[in-house]
Structure formats: structure tokens, C-alpha cells
Amino acid sequence: MTDTAQWVVWNGSLGVVDLATIGWIEPSDDGRRACLAPPYDVVGPFSLDALETDGRIAFGACLVMSRQRWQQDQVGLRIAAQKARRALLRRTEGSDHSEFREALALPPDGALTPSEIKAAFRQKAKTAHPDAGGSDALYQSITVARDALLALFGDTTR
């Protein structure tokens, strides 16, 4: 395959799927090492030979895979990721939600509208996302906060 082929990038913890190309390839003692092209250039270096052979590699919270492998695995991956996100959300039930409000820099009490929650999430995501200098853990925490608050305040169209 060439470095212009598109690969599927799946982040199950966030439920995000996208396409990316290989940014650079260099030979190493154990085969070819590669890194994805921007904006996913933080994914790498990884074994390009392993990716081409197996059709899928794990890198941090992401999976990088061929389109064919994505077609085979996507249903199972989506179901597993949805179960994990629901389990995480269930662990937050019964809390006073103050930590979620704080995570999104929302007022400590009072009713919230879905648009207020979503706007606060978008603002925080600008710096929390790993591609913007944040981390997967930070981005996941604001995603959980958004989902919990939207569930609490009645929005089911995330």
C-alpha cells in the first residue's frame, strides 16, 4: 500500500471514526515505522508492516485499520464502545453532578438548557482534545460531563 491510502481511525472511548493517511514512513531494524498525517500526527510511530499485515493496530485509545477491516469489525467495535460509555455514565448516576458542571465551567446550580451544555462542551473541547494539546482522559471527562448533564436535563439527541 502507499502512503496515500486512507486508513480508518477509531477512538471507541469517544465514539469517533475518521479517515487519515500516512504522514511519514521510515525504515527501521524491525521493518517500516510510520506516523499518521495531520491532524492525527500524534498517532505514531507504529509498525506499518504490522498494520498492512493485520489490517489493524492499536495506538493509545485509537485503532488504526484498513477500510476492509473496519467493515468487518465496526459493528462489534461500536457495540463494545457504546457499552463502555454507558457503564461509565451509569457510574455517575446518583452524584450531585457538581463535578460535571465544574468540568464544563457551568454554574454550580440551577437549570441548564441543552444548548448551554453543548456550547460549554464545545468551548472546553477546543483545549481538551488531544489534537489541541489536551489528553484523551481530559477529553473523555468532558464528554462524560456533557452526556451526564444532557441526560439530566432531558436532551437525548447528542
Summary of the structure (lengths in Angstrom):
residues: 158
radius of gyration: 18.2
end to end distance: 36.8
largest distance: 59.9
contacts: 446
relative contact order: 0.13
helix: 46%
strand: 22%
